[in-house]
Amino acid sequence: MPPGSHCVGFSFQLPENLGSSFFYKNEHDAKKPDAKCKYTLKVTFKANGMMKLKTKQVLIIREKAVKMQ
């Protein structure tokens, strides 16, 4: 593979019932735990058995909008 920037497209359907991402940290009370629901996409690219590139990206998941009546 020649040096430079490369882009490899892909798509993936997330499950319909996937919960939203959230991060919580109580800065006023150290006794209370932090909480989070975090989704991460990790990719490993191997080329010719010689090169191995790794990357990861945090995904922010939002629930579908609910129609208000």
N, C-alpha and C positions, 0 to 999 in steps of 0.2 A: 504494500500500500504506500503510495507516495506521501511525503510530508504535506501537511496542510490541514485545513478544517474539513471535516466530513460530517454529513448528516444522514442518519439512517431513520427513516420513518417507521412507525409502528402504531398500532391502536389496540386498545384493550377495553372491554366493557366491564365497568365496575358493577358489583351487585346492587340491585335496587334498594335493598334494606341496609346499606352501609351507613353507619352513624357518622355524624359530623366530627371533624377535627375540633379539639378544644385544648386549651392550655390554661391552667389556673395555678397561681402562686399566691399564697397568703403572706403578704409582707408585714402584716401587723401582729401575727401570732406564729412564732417559729415552731410551736408544738403541733400545729395543724399541718397535715401533709400537703404536698403539691399534688396535682392531678393532671393527667393529660391523656388524650387519645390522639396518637400520632401515626400517620401513614407515611412510609418511605418507599420510594422506588429505587432499587439498586440494579445497576447494569454492569456486567463484565463483558468486555470485548476481547476475544482472542484472535490473533492473526498469525497464521502459518506456524502455530505452536511456539513462536518465539516471543511475541509481544503480548502483554496482558494489560489492558487499560480498565480501570474501575472508576465508577462515579456513583453518586447517590444524590437524590433530590427529595426534599420533604414535599408531600402533596397536601394541599389544603382542600378538604372535602366539605362541601356545604350541602345541607339537606335541600330537597326540592321545595320550592315555594309552595305554600299552602294557600289555596284560594279562599279569601275571606268573603263572607256573605253579608 
